[in-house]
Amino acid sequence: MQQKRLLVLAAGILQTTVIKKAKAMGYYVVAADGDSNARGFNYADKAICANITDEEEMLKIAHEEQVDGVIHPCSEVSMNVMGRINEELGLAGITKEQAIRATNKHLMREAFEKGNAPSPKSILTESAEDAWNRLQQDFDGTDAILKPSRNSGSRGIAKVTRDMDKAEFVKAYEIALEESRDKSVLIEQFIEGPEFSIEIIVWNGNVNVLTVTDKKTTEAPHFVELGHNQPSCHTAEEVDTLKAAAVAGVKALGVNNCACHAEAKLMDGKAYLMEIGARLGGDFISTELTHLSTGIDMVAAAVDVALGIEPDLSVKEQPKGACIRYFCPKPGKLVRISNIEALDDPRVYKKMIYVQDGDMIPEVTSSLCRSGHVIVIEVTPQKAIELAEKLISEVIFVTE
């Protein structure tokens, strides 16, 4: 039997796990990335330095490599490219139209509304002035969120209020516009409540919910994710409400044969979908936390569905409490890091520091501003959270 060939679009730190897993599963892996030093290149059968957002270039590579499947894990920049390749080569994953709908938040909101999937009130704005007028006229009694119509990682998101200074509002709008790949901005109802993600594998029209993730974020205005834990510490009723909303959202988007990462909030007992990505989630949620907390190999399942192979969703390892927390030191020039040995704990599953002495530590306005992470395992998610928080506090970052 001929070896299946998988094209992985992007080969950074978040994609490396997928490349390694596909290789371990016996598939031939072609990794493409615009960075010639991409970490994942070290593990692929073939590394190609190319512009992964260029449809024609990547389509040519897919043809030449005679790939049987393509996957773009933990990122959205090349979803349209992946959809185009799937269409042109007759592969199993989502189409280009579905990719566009799953990356453009305005089109996503329209799909949710049409499919009766619960989501916040959302308006596509024409300009900063239009957005300001919408805020004053259409959001009486509630705050709102400005967000790019197409981006991820909390980039460009800001909470806004009707009584804020207009100049500050315009500044927030311009940041959101600059961060938007579609050069458009949404203003949406602000949902007050805890945040979650729901990890999903869709195969042949069946929406398989694997787990619900609790999120920890910064406060307004940017809501950057500081950590996650699985399984959720919330009640079974709340978890079921979130799962039902996510299933409705996936069906409304019409995506199939892919991993999905749904993001949602709870307010007054009701779930609101923030967005759904037709891909593995970032921040090590899908690639690490899910198999640790459920025993199900979500990465292997995502690889298989991309290749048109029925995924194995059985439990392969003992489920545990799992938690990731990110280091976010005080902004300034990093002078030194001390007590890193605190991370030499047998319950630490993985750890990484992204910065070194002399680096400038920025204010945390997006996920790109974080300085490192630690992933821990414990017998319960509550104990994992407690341990991760303790370790984050014990490693000292000195800035000036």
C-alpha positions in Angstrom: 0.0 0.0 0.0 1.4 3.4 -1.0 2.4 5.7 1.9 -0.1 8.5 2.4 1.3 12.0 1.9 0.2 14.9 4.2 0.9 18.6 3.5 1.2 20.7 6.7 0.8 24.4 6.1 3.0 26.2 8.7 5.8 24.5 10.7 6.2 26.7 13.8 6.1 25.6 17.4 2.4 25.0 17.4 2.5 22.8 14.3 5.5 20.7 15.3 3.4 18.4 17.4 1.2 17.7 14.4 4.2 17.0 12.1 5.7 14.6 14.6 2.5 12.8 15.1 1.8 12.4 11.4 5.3 10.9 11.0 4.8 8.6 13.9 1.5 7.4 12.3 3.5 6.3 9.2 2.6 9.1 6.9 5.0 11.1 4.6 5.0 14.7 5.8 5.6 17.7 3.6 5.9 20.8 5.8 5.7 24.3 4.2 6.5 27.6 6.0 7.7 31.0 5.0 10.5 30.8 7.6 13.4 28.8 6.5 14.3 28.1 10.1 10.9 26.9 11.1 11.2 24.4 14.0 8.9 21.9 12.4 11.2 21.5 9.4 13.5 19.4 11.6 10.9 16.7 11.8 9.2 16.6 8.4 10.2 14.2 5.6 10.4 17.2 3.3 10.7 20.9 4.1 9.6 23.6 1.7 10.2 27.3 2.3 7.3 29.0 0.6 4.6 31.6 1.1 1.8 29.5 2.6 -0.8 32.3 2.0 -0.2 32.3 -1.8 -2.9 30.0 -3.2 -1.3 29.4 -6.6 2.2 28.7 -5.2 0.8 26.2 -2.6 -1.6 24.6 -5.1 1.4 24.0 -7.4 3.4 22.4 -4.5 0.4 20.2 -3.6 0.1 19.0 -7.1 3.9 18.3 -7.4 4.0 16.5 -4.1 0.9 14.5 -4.9 -0.5 15.0 -1.5 -3.4 12.9 -0.1 -4.4 15.5 2.5 -3.6 19.0 3.8 -3.9 20.4 7.3 -3.3 23.9 8.7 -3.3 23.4 12.4 -3.5 26.0 15.2 -3.6 28.9 12.7 -6.0 30.7 10.3 -3.7 32.6 7.9 -3.8 29.9 5.2 -7.3 28.4 5.7 -8.4 29.7 2.3 -5.4 28.1 0.7 -6.1 24.8 2.4 -9.7 24.9 1.2 -8.6 25.7 -2.4 -6.2 22.7 -2.4 -8.9 20.4 -1.0 -11.3 21.5 -3.8 -8.7 21.3 -6.7 -7.3 17.9 -5.6 -10.6 16.4 -4.4 -9.4 15.9 -0.9 -11.4 15.2 2.3 -11.2 18.5 4.2 -13.2 21.8 4.1 -13.8 23.7 0.9 -12.6 27.2 0.2 -16.1 28.6 0.7 -16.3 26.9 4.1 -12.8 28.2 5.0 -13.8 31.7 4.2 -17.0 31.4 6.3 -15.0 29.9 9.2 -12.4 32.7 9.2 -14.5 35.8 8.5 -16.3 36.7 11.7 -19.1 38.6 9.9 -19.9 35.7 7.6 -19.7 33.4 10.6 -22.2 35.5 12.5 -24.6 35.4 9.5 -24.3 31.6 9.4 -24.9 31.3 13.1 -28.0 33.5 12.9 -29.3 31.5 9.9 -28.6 28.2 11.7 -30.1 29.3 15.0 -26.7 29.0 16.8 -26.5 31.3 19.8 -24.1 34.2 19.4 -23.9 37.9 20.4 -25.5 40.8 18.5 -23.0 41.8 15.8 -22.8 44.6 13.2 -20.3 45.0 10.4 -19.2 48.6 10.4 -18.3 50.9 7.5 -16.0 53.4 9.4 -14.9 54.6 12.8 -17.7 57.2 12.7 -20.3 54.5 11.7 -19.0 52.2 14.5 -19.3 55.1 17.0 -22.9 55.9 16.0 -23.8 52.2 16.2 -22.3 52.0 19.7 -24.5 55.0 20.8 -27.7 53.9 19.0 -27.7 50.0 19.0 -26.1 49.0 22.2 -28.2 50.8 24.8 -27.7 49.2 28.2 -24.7 47.0 27.2 -21.0 47.5 26.5 -19.5 46.3 23.2 -16.4 44.8 21.6 -14.5 46.0 18.6 -12.9 43.2 16.7 -11.2 42.6 13.4 -13.4 40.6 11.0 -10.6 38.3 10.3 -7.7 37.6 12.7 -6.9 35.4 15.8 -4.9 35.4 19.0 -6.9 38.3 20.5 -5.2 40.7 18.1 -7.0 44.0 17.7 -9.8 43.3 20.1 -10.9 46.0 22.5 -13.9 46.5 24.9 -15.7 49.9 24.3 -18.4 51.7 26.2 -21.0 54.4 25.2 -19.5 56.9 27.7 -15.9 56.5 26.7 -13.9 59.3 25.1 -14.6 59.3 21.3 -10.9 59.8 20.5 -10.0 56.7 22.5 -12.8 54.8 20.6 -11.4 55.9 17.3 -7.9 54.8 18.3 -9.2 51.3 19.3 -11.1 51.1 16.0 -8.0 52.0 14.0 -6.1 49.3 15.8 -8.8 46.7 15.0 -8.8 47.8 11.4 -5.1 47.5 11.1 -5.1 44.0 12.5 -8.0 42.9 10.2 -6.9 40.8 7.3 -10.2 41.7 5.6 -9.8 45.4 6.5 -13.2 45.5 8.2 -14.3 45.7 11.8 -17.2 44.4 13.8 -18.9 45.9 16.8 -20.5 43.3 19.0 -22.5 42.9 22.1 -20.2 42.4 25.1 -21.0 39.2 26.9 -20.1 39.3 30.6 -19.1 35.9 31.8 -16.5 33.1 31.9 -14.8 32.0 28.6 -14.4 28.5 27.2 -13.4 26.6 24.2 -14.9 23.4 22.9 -12.7 20.9 21.1 -14.3 18.9 18.3 -13.7 16.4 15.5 -16.1 16.4 12.6 -16.3 13.2 10.5 -18.8 12.4 7.8 -21.3 14.9 9.2 -21.0 13.7 12.8 -19.9 16.4 15.3 -17.8 14.7 18.1 -17.3 16.9 21.1 -14.1 15.8 22.9 -14.0 18.2 25.8 -14.6 21.7 27.1 -11.7 24.0 28.1 -11.9 26.7 30.8 -10.0 29.9 29.8 -8.2 32.5 31.9 -7.8 35.9 30.3 -6.7 39.4 31.1 -9.3 42.0 31.9 -10.6 44.6 29.4 -9.8 46.0 27.0 -7.8 43.2 25.2 -8.9 39.9 26.9 -5.6 38.0 26.1 -5.6 34.4 27.1 -3.3 33.7 30.1 -4.0 30.0 30.4 -6.4 27.1 30.0 -7.4 24.0 31.9 -9.2 20.7 31.0 -11.6 19.2 31.9 -13.8 22.1 32.8 -14.4 22.9 36.4 -17.9 24.1 35.7 -21.1 22.2 36.4 -22.3 19.4 34.1 -25.3 21.4 33.1 -23.1 24.4 32.1 -20.8 22.1 30.1 -23.7 20.5 28.4 -25.0 23.9 27.4 -21.7 24.8 25.9 -21.4 21.6 24.0 -24.9 22.0 22.5 -24.1 25.5 21.4 -20.8 24.4 19.8 -22.6 21.5 17.9 -25.2 24.0 16.6 -22.5 26.4 15.5 -20.5 23.7 13.6 -23.6 22.6 11.8 -24.5 26.2 11.0 -21.1 26.7 9.4 -21.5 23.5 7.4 -17.9 22.3 7.8 -17.0 18.7 7.6 -14.1 16.3 8.0 -11.9 18.6 10.1 -11.0 19.5 13.7 -13.0 22.4 15.2 -12.1 24.8 18.0 -15.2 26.7 19.2 -14.9 29.6 21.6 -17.8 30.6 23.8 -18.9 32.5 26.9 -21.6 31.9 29.5 -24.0 34.6 30.6 -27.1 34.1 32.8 -27.0 30.4 32.1 -26.9 30.8 28.3 -24.0 30.0 25.9 -22.9 32.6 23.3 -20.5 31.5 20.5 -17.7 33.9 20.0 -16.3 32.1 17.0 -15.5 28.6 15.6 -12.3 27.8 13.8 -12.4 24.8 11.5 -9.0 23.7 12.7 -7.1 22.5 15.8 -7.0 25.2 18.5 -3.8 27.0 19.3 -2.1 27.6 22.7 -1.5 23.9 23.0 -5.1 23.3 23.8 -5.8 20.7 21.0 -2.2 19.5 20.6 -1.5 18.8 24.3 -4.2 19.5 26.8 -6.9 17.5 25.1 -5.1 14.1 25.0 -3.9 14.7 28.6 -7.4 15.4 29.9 -9.4 12.9 27.8 -7.0 10.2 26.7 -8.1 10.8 23.1 -5.5 11.6 20.6 -7.0 14.6 18.9 -4.0 15.4 16.8 -4.0 11.9 15.3 -7.7 12.2 14.7 -7.3 15.5 12.9 -4.5 14.1 10.7 -6.6 11.1 9.7 -9.7 13.2 8.8 -7.5 15.4 6.7 -6.5 12.3 4.8 -10.0 11.0 4.5 -9.5 8.3 7.1 -12.0 7.5 9.8 -10.5 8.8 13.1 -9.9 6.7 16.2 -11.7 8.6 19.1 -11.2 5.9 21.7 -9.4 6.6 25.0 -5.7 5.7 24.7 -4.3 7.0 28.0 -5.5 7.7 31.5 -7.3 11.0 31.6 -5.8 13.6 34.0 -6.3 17.2 35.1 -4.3 19.4 32.8 -3.5 23.1 32.9 -1.3 25.6 30.9 -0.3 29.0 32.3 1.6 31.7 30.4 4.4 33.9 31.8 3.5 37.6 31.4 6.2 39.7 33.2 6.1 43.4 34.0 6.9 45.3 30.8 10.4 46.7 30.4 13.9 45.5 29.5 14.5 42.0 30.9 17.4 42.0 33.2 17.4 38.4 34.4 15.3 35.4 35.1 15.7 33.5 38.3 14.4 30.4 40.0 13.7 28.6 36.7 14.6 25.4 38.7 11.1 25.7 40.2 9.9 24.2 36.9 11.9 21.0 37.6 8.8 19.3 39.0 7.7 15.8 37.9 4.2 17.1 37.4 5.4 19.6 34.7 4.6 18.1 31.4 6.2 20.8 29.2 7.8 24.2 29.7 9.3 26.9 27.6 10.7 30.4 28.1 10.5 32.5 25.0 12.7 35.5 26.1 16.2 36.1 27.2 18.2 38.7 29.1 18.2 42.0 27.2 14.8 41.5 25.5 12.1 44.1 25.7 9.0 42.7 27.4 5.9 44.4 26.0 2.5 45.1 27.6 0.3 42.1 27.0 -2.1 43.2 24.3 -2.2 39.9 22.3 -1.1 36.3 22.6 2.2 37.3 20.8 3.2 39.3 23.9 3.5 36.4 26.3 7.0 35.3 27.5 6.7 31.6 28.1 4.5 28.8 29.3 4.3 25.8 31.6 1.9 22.8 31.2 1.2 20.6 34.2 -0.7 17.5 35.0 -2.5 16.5 38.3 -5.2 14.2 39.4 -7.9 17.0 39.0 -8.1 20.2 37.0 -8.4 22.1 40.2 -5.1 20.7 41.5 -3.5 21.4 38.1 -4.6 25.0 38.2 -3.2 25.4 41.7 0.1 24.0 40.7 0.5 26.0 37.5 -0.4 29.2 39.3 2.2 28.4 42.0 5.0 27.7 39.4 4.2 30.9 37.4 4.6 32.9 40.6 7.8 31.3 41.6 9.8 32.0 38.4 11.1 35.6 38.7 11.4 37.9 35.7 13.3 41.1 36.6 12.6 44.0 34.2 13.6 47.7 34.3 
